[in-house]
Amino acid sequence: MNRFLSNATKKIDAKGRVSVPAVFRTVLAERKIAELYCFQDFIFPAISIGGPDLLDRFERQIDQEDPFSAEANSMSLLIHGGGVFAKLDAEGRLMITDFIRDFTGIDKEVTFVGRADHFQLWEPQAFQEAQAEARRARFQQRAGG
């Protein structure tokens, strides 16, 4: 298993830490990801988390643009200005910092959501609503209207 799949909701402890689901920790270990690149998602009120390879991929895309262009600057604002590095502690917990809380609205619980090559942190109700909306939109598209 080398992809982040499924979702799980976990409680945040009194010190602001949350245990990353074991299946996600397994993927991190298999992919040899020790340092996590965390960034504010471009569409959803979620924090996306992957390895340094995810940041490298975004930077390669930025490098294809004229460095003085509005596009390159906008991309850098999102990727660099909206990103931080983090690490899990020895027990596989992640600190839910103000960077995460302020962008997502996460308070006492967090929903981990697999997104293939990365995973996301969501406020649980916001995730349920976004997933339900995605389902409705997909159903309407398949139903032809």
Buried (B, 14 or more C-beta within 10 A) or exposed (E): EEEBEEBBBBEBEEEBBBBBBEBBBEBBEEBEBEEBBBBBBEEBBBBBBBBEEBBEEBEEEBEEBEEEEEEBBEBBEBBBEBBBEBEBEEEBBBBBEEBBBEBBEBEEBBBBBBBEBBBBBBBBEBBBEBBEEEEEEEEEEEEEE
